[in-house]
């Protein structure tokens, strides 16, 4: 029984990482007052960009960086339409996702059967030999460690630096930002592009560290899950870790159960992670929404 | 106050800014995406002008092509209504995709239960589709009104659950024993399907889409219900103070939206395909979403934008055959067109 539990928990972290990257990126964007439903598209294009760059150069780290850039450039389109041109944020985000889906199926065809040498898992000397905890926490790929470190890092920037203060002020009350002589529009654009970079990294983790292949539409709604988990995490990077690993846990648990032939149908089992996401939102959502940045209310809550 | 001002500005055309800049921005919203799409085509080694000519010919150049466009446009218009109706009340339903497949599932399941009872079975299938779609949308509506879960997020996630639910049922209880292990539902008896015109795929069910659009237009602008809906969409707080039951309005518009998407599923299963497959209607919900947003949720204009999108999608299939590009390539074009329209910048709200 114990090896199974260890495998599930370790899988939870590995499969939750892609969502964690996207979720952290979305927190940055939403803290500045912009919702990006295009996170799904950014992840997808990041996954393909990283996979393609890894296949061409053989370097998965360079690949991940390219994936991030791909996500950032798609997010830049969203920044232009939704922030600079003030088009509807939610519609623009979805259009971005549809664009990402089209672009990746256009360029992705030639990579469908390609094989790559992805990221190896890195064992941390001393720690990875620990019983139980070692295999769960300390035998992962570099991007998984990066995501885990990024969460407190982003928390620090948001809450302990002037940059973070201005970013949060943009999301709470943009007049304040004007009054100190900064441009909320510029801050929002940068936040959205940063968020897209992280979503791209998340996609990269999926393709070059986790599955090691490219499949059309391989993110399967993980970007939307990330946007949902931002609400669960009350816009805090630290709680986002818990939310993402919880989603990862649901993913890896249902895979483990399927592999052992438990459960009525593989399709119904695959629906569990989405249902878990909806369920946690319902359970905590009402309380947590008080943390919502004020400028977002116009987008999300139209009074309801 | 500002809401009243926008309300007035939106509903009185003569108060709007002059037509010329609007024309220019609208044209650029079409031309810029076409140019960008040409770049993609050139990257794939396809001459853009040849591709555009092939696309035009395949969609509008023959009676067969026009028929195919109509067959596509009707479900697009219904999923566009599924987006536009809640949008008018201030809700963003992105779940037409899932509501469509559950509606299609309802129709296919009803057909399997009824056996062949002839044309009287057709209304039952339609009703089953409506109930399926409305139930799936109702789920999101209840989550929104009772548990304050944002409908955009719930409908997006429920889409994936809907695909998986249909995949499961097609593998199990609803699989046609004669389909050699393919996950298809049993074929719907010919007597229970929509009557077909001129020996093509054009069928009478397609008329449902324009009829529904006209009914919605009349309800929106000529009834008290429509006024309630527009007021709720403009400012829910004001609506609440005016005594409108906002939660009930939200529930009704979502149920109607689900019914529309369910009808789109019925058109596919009962009209075009004759059975339910895992691929039935996939992507139709997002196409309808694009169609509705292109015309700011105008109930009648969305018929036009649905025709345009249908023409693009049909010509995309032709592009696949003549140029070897994946048919999803035209998704790039449709997304770019929508981004172009959104970039005209109509603030965050929905125009009344």
Interface residues (C-beta under 8 A of the other chain):
Chain A: X37 X77 X80 X81 X82 X85 X86 X87 X88 X89 X90 X91 X92 X94 X95 X96 X98 X99 X101 X102 X103 X105 X106 X109 X216 X220 X221 X224 X225 X227 X228 X231 X265 X267 X268 X270 X271 X274 X275 X277 X278 X281 X282 X285 X286 X289 X298 X299 X300 X301 X302 X303 X304
Chain B: X40 X44 X90 X92 X94 X143 X144 X145 X147 X148 X149 X150 X152 X153 X154 X156 X157 X158 X159 X160 X161 X164 X165 X167 X168 X171 X172 X235 X236 X237 X240 X246 X250 X286 X289 X290 X293 X325 X326 X328 X329 X330 X331 X332 X333 X334 X335 X336 X338 X339 X342 X343 X344 X345 X346 X347 X348
